[in-house]
Amino acid sequence: MRILHFADAHIDISTTGRHDPVTGLTVRTMDFLKALDTIIEAAVSEQVDLVLFAGDAYKDRTPVPTFQREWGKRMMRLSQAKIPALLLVGNHDLSPASGRAHALQEYETLAVPFVQVASKPHFYPPEELNGLPLQVLALPWVNRSSLMASQEMSAAQPEEIYRGLEERLGELVQVWLDQADPSLPLVLAAHASVQGALYGGERSVMLGSDLVLPGSLVRDPRLDYVALGHIHKPQDLNEGGHHPVIYPGSIERVDFGEVDDEKFYVIADVRKDGGTRVEWHKLNGRRFIDRYVRLATPEDFTTRLPAALPPAEQMADAVVRLTVEYPFEFESLLDEAALRQQGEVCLEFHLLRRPQRETRVRLPEGAVMSSMAPLDLVKIYWDAIGAEGDVEELQKLAAEVIQSAGGGMTSAG
């Protein structure tokens, strides 16, 4: 079975900036749609047996009709070509409220030929895949509120909620694995995080906490291919192993956290007994350029600052960000107009000014830095710099970083 696997389209994530005069959509929106067109045309020209979309068609669960139309055009292209497509519902496609419609509901409601939507965990045998000699275990994003209601959990127990969800899904997959036909290829498709996966810079577009699947589950030798979505960094979590465990990544760069990530879709030749092979197909997305310069003297503003940006021909039609760090007392020396004129050749030019004030961090009376936990010190730092926004969310992210680095998170260790 030849399966085209892609994920995390987010076609309406960039709705500001320069507009395309023909379509009226933003140029950045057109970038995402062009990537989607490349994928759909590849499915038709390569005559794949199945298109498997691993979730997150839009930026959120309430796409406007214009973007539903554009996504629908591409799905109808597959339907008219009689290419079966299985679309998983991702966290961005799903309402947090139980019983609300998800963003891909019209394909279920209207029963579009050859297009199916996996909105709940489901085992698809051949008769539910247009007769293809293939089995798919589908794990779309699961609504947390539904689980809370079923297990009578309170919102004050998020760790228990996700632990319970992971256990239930793990048990469900084991049941499916036991009942699957061992003579047919078996695919697990999931919109979730997996233990050991590397995150890109897409946390800014993720909603809520993550469901985390254990690595042992996705590497079960009874599987022949694992098609994942949710993490935007392309990677194979079982490289050299019995079967590929693939995150193809998002189809276009979402933000500067993905500046160094290439973008792909995957065509997998799925076979039994460890014979599956994958082809990574690169998508030619919009170029992102990220530059940083630290200025220490007044002379740096006339010498080093203009040279911080690449030549105009390199910046042409790119999305460019320049971060400038300098002492606060030199604020008046920064000629923003000149920098923006230099960046006029870009599709988008983002200037981040970071004037630095000297800040003294004061510890609580009687406290000794060496005896304090890293997370406590981070909290003191936020207070010292007058951090704006959601400090609690910053603390959560800091806790994840400290935990991944093996550091202590509380004063109790």
N, C-alpha and C positions, 0 to 999 in steps of 0.2 A: 504494500500500500504506500503510495506517495502522498504525503500530507504536507500542506503548506501551513506553517504555524507562525502566527504573529500576535502581538499583544500591545496594550497600552497606546491606543491611537490618539486619544485626547484631542480630537480634531478641533475643538473650540476653546483650547487653552489660551490661545493668543488672539484676542479680539480687539486689540488696540494697535495703533501705528498706521503706517502708510497703507492706503487701500488700492486694490487692483481695479483699474477703471472699467474692465470688462464685466467682472462678476459682482463688483461692489463689496466683496469680502476683503478683509485685510490680507496683505501679502503674506504675513506669517500664517494665517489660516490656510491660504492656498498652498503653502509649503507642506502642511500636514496632509491636505487633500491630494497633492501630487504624489506624496509617498504612498498614500492609500491606493491611488490609481496604479502605481507601479506594482504593488502587491497583487491587486485584482487582475491586472493584465498578465502577470506571471502565472497566476493560477489557471487562467484560460489557455494561455499559449503552451504551458507545460503539461496541460491536461492532467492536473493532479486529481487524485481520487477524493480528497476531502480537504476543505479549508477549516482550520481550527483556530478560532480567535479566542485568546485566553483572558479577555476582559478589559474593561475601561475604554469604552468607545468615546466618551465625552469627558469634560472636566468635572461635571457634577451630574446629579440625578435629574435635573430639570433643564435639558437642552432646549433652546428655542427652536421653533419649527424650521428655520432656515438650515440649521445644522442637522436636524433630523432628515430633512430632504436630501442633503448632500450625502449623508451616510447611506440613506435608503437607495439612492441611485447606484451606489457601488454594490450594495447587497443584491439589488435586482439584476445587476450584470451577471453575478454568479448564478442566480436563480434561472435566468434566461439561457445561460450556458449549460444548465443542468448539472452544475457542480455542487454536491452537497456541502453545506457549511454548518458548523456547530459554533454558536456564539455563547461564550460564558458571560454571565453578569459579574462585573467587577465591583469593588467598593465604591467607585465613583458613579456607577450606574444604579446603585441601590439606595432606596430611601431608608433612613434609620427607623422609621415608624413601621410597625408590623401591618401588613395588609395593603400598603401603598404600592402603586404600580412602579415598576423599574423603568429605566430609560429605553430598554429594548422591547418593551411589552407588545408593541404593534406587530412584531413578527410572530409572537405566540397567538395574539388575538385574531389576526387575519390568516394565520396558517399559510404563510408564504411558501410556495413550493421550493423544496430542496434547502430551505433555511430553517434551522431549529435553534431554539434558545434554551440554554441550561440555566434556569433561575434557581433550581434547588439541586442538592446532591442527587445524582442519578447514574445508574448503570445502563449504558446503551449497548444492547446486543446488536447483531447484524440487521435484524428486521426493523430496528429503529434508526438505522443508518443507511436507508435506501438500499438495503441488501448487500452492502459492502462486507466482505469477509474480514471484519474488524470489530473489536470491542473497545469502548471508551468508558472510563470511570471519570465522571465529571464532578468537580468540586468548585462550584462558583463561590463568590464571597457570601458568607452566611450572615444573616441579619442578627446582630447582637441582642436586640430587644426581644426577638422571637425566642432565642435561647434562654434569656432571663425569665421570660414568662413560663417556659416549659419546665425550667428547673427551680422556679420560685426563688430566684436570686435577687439581691438588691443591687442598686447602682453603686453602692459603696464597696462592692466586691469585684472590681474589674479583673484582678488576677485570677480569681476563682472562675469567673465567667469564661475567660479564654482558655484556662487549663481544662475546664469541663468540655468546652467546644472541641479542643484538640483531641481529647480522649475519645469523645463520641465519634468524630470524623475518622480517627484512626481505627476504631472498632468497625465502623461501617466499611471502610476500604478493605479491611481484612476479610469481612464477610463476602464482599464482591470478588476479591482475589480467589477465595475458596470456591466460588460458584462459577467462575469464568471457564470458558472452554480452552483447555491448554493447547489445542491445535491451532488456534487463531491468534494473530497479533493482538496484544493488549496494551492500551495507551491510558495513562493517567493524565488528565487535564485539570489544572487547578489555578485559581487566582488567589495566591497566598504567598507569604514569606516562608522560606525553608531554612532550617538551621544551617549555618555555614555560608549562606549566600552573602555576597558583597553588595552593599548598598551604593547606589550612585548618589547624585545630588537632588533626587526628586522628593525628599521628605516634605518640601514646601507644598507639594500638591497632594500628598497623602492625607487621608482623613482618618482620625482616630487611631487606636492602637492596632497592632498587627496580630493576625492569626499566624502562628508559626507551626509549620509541619516538621516533624522530626526527619532528619536525614535518612534514617533507616527505612522510613516508610516509602520515600520516593526512590530508594535504591533497591527495593525488593526485587530479587532476580526473576520473579514471575512477570514483571513488567518488561515491555519492549521499547517504550519511549515515554518520556514525561514532558508534557508541554505546559510551561508555566507562564504566568503573567503576574504583574503587580510591582516587581522590581525593575527599574529602568536600565540597569547596567547589564549588557549582554554577557552571558556566561554559561558554561557547562559545569554543573555541580558534580558530575560523575565522569569526568574526562578520563578515558582509558578504561572505564569500567564496563560492566555487562551491557548497559544501555545508556544512551544520552539522557541527561536531566537538564533541560534547556530553558533559560530565560533569554528570549531573543532581544529584550529591551524595548524601549519605546520607539515609535517609528520616526520620530523627529526630536531634536533637542528641545526640552521643555524649558530649561533655564541654564544659568552658567555653571551650575553644579554638574552638568553633563557636557561641559565644553570639550573634554578630552575623549568622550565616548563616541565610537563609531556606531551607526545605526544599521540594523539588519532585520530581515525576515529569514525564516529557515524553511527549507524543503527537506523533509525527512523521508528516507526510503526505509519504511518500518518492516522489519522481518523478525521471525522467531529466533530464539536461541542465540542472542547476542549479535545478530547480523545487521542490526540497524545502522545506517550511515546518514549523516546530516551534511547538508550544503548550506553554508552561511552566505547569504546574498546581501551585499552592502547597498544601503540606500544613500543616494547622493543628496544629503540634506543641506540646510542653510549653514554656512560657516559661522562659527562663533570665535571671537578673539577676546581674550581676557588679559589685560595688562595691569601691572601694579608698579608704582614708583614711590619711593620715600625721599622726601626733600628735607635737607637739614640746614641749608644756608640760603640766604637771599639769592646768591648766584645760581643755585640749582633751578630756580624758577625760570630762568632765561636760557639755561643750557640743558639740563637733564629732563625737564618737563616736556618740551616740544619733541624730544627724541624718544619719549616713552611710547609714543604711538608708532605703529609700522608705517611704511610708505603707503601713499594713497591707493596705488594699484592693488595692494594686498587687502586693504579695507573695503574696497568697492563691493557694495551689496552685502556686506557682512553685518552681523550683529556684534557690536564692539562695546566692551566695558573697560573704562580706565578708572582705577582706584588711586587716588592721590592722598598720601599721608604726609603731614607737615606740622610744624609747631604752630600752635594757635596764634601766636603773636605775628605770624607772617601771613595771616588770612588775606590781607589786602593785596598781597603780591600775586595772587592766583588770578590769571586772566582767563575767566571761563569763556568769554565770547570768542577768544582766539582758539581755544581748544575745540569749541563746538564748530567753528568754521573749518578747522582741520578735519573734523569728523563728518562733514557734510556729504562725503562720498559713501558713507555707510548707509545701510538700510535703517539701522537703529544705532544711536550712539548714547551710551549711558555713562555719565560722569558721577563718580562717588567721591565726595570731598570728606576727608577725615582729619580735621584739625585735632591735634593732640594737646590736651591739658595735663599738666603734671598733677597726679592724684596720689594722695597719701591714704593708704589703707590702714584703718585703725582696727585692732583686734579688741574684742570685749575685755573688760578689765579682769586681770588675773589669768587670761588665756595665753597659752604657749603654742606657737604655730606648729611645732613638731608633733604636738599631741592631738591636733585637730584632724578630723577626717577630710579628705579632698572635697567632698560635696559641701561641707560646712564652709570651707575656704572659698569655694565658688560663690556661695550665697553672699558672703561678705564682700566679694569683688563686685557683684551686681549692685549691691547697696552703695559701694564706694563710687562707682562711675555713674550712678543715677540711671541705671538701665531702664528704658521705656518698654512698654508693651507687657506681654504676659510673662512675668518673671517665673511663675510656676511652671510654664511650658519650657522655658529655658533650663530650669532645674531638671526637668524630666530628660531633656536631651543630654545635659551634662552627665546625668546618672547613667544613661546608656553608653556614653563614651567611656566613662570611668569603668563601668562594668566590663565593657569589651576589652579594655586594656588591663583588666585584672586588678583594678584598684579597689580600696575600701569605699563604701558608700555612706557609712554612718560612723559616728564617733564610737559606737560599740563594735565596729569592725564587721 
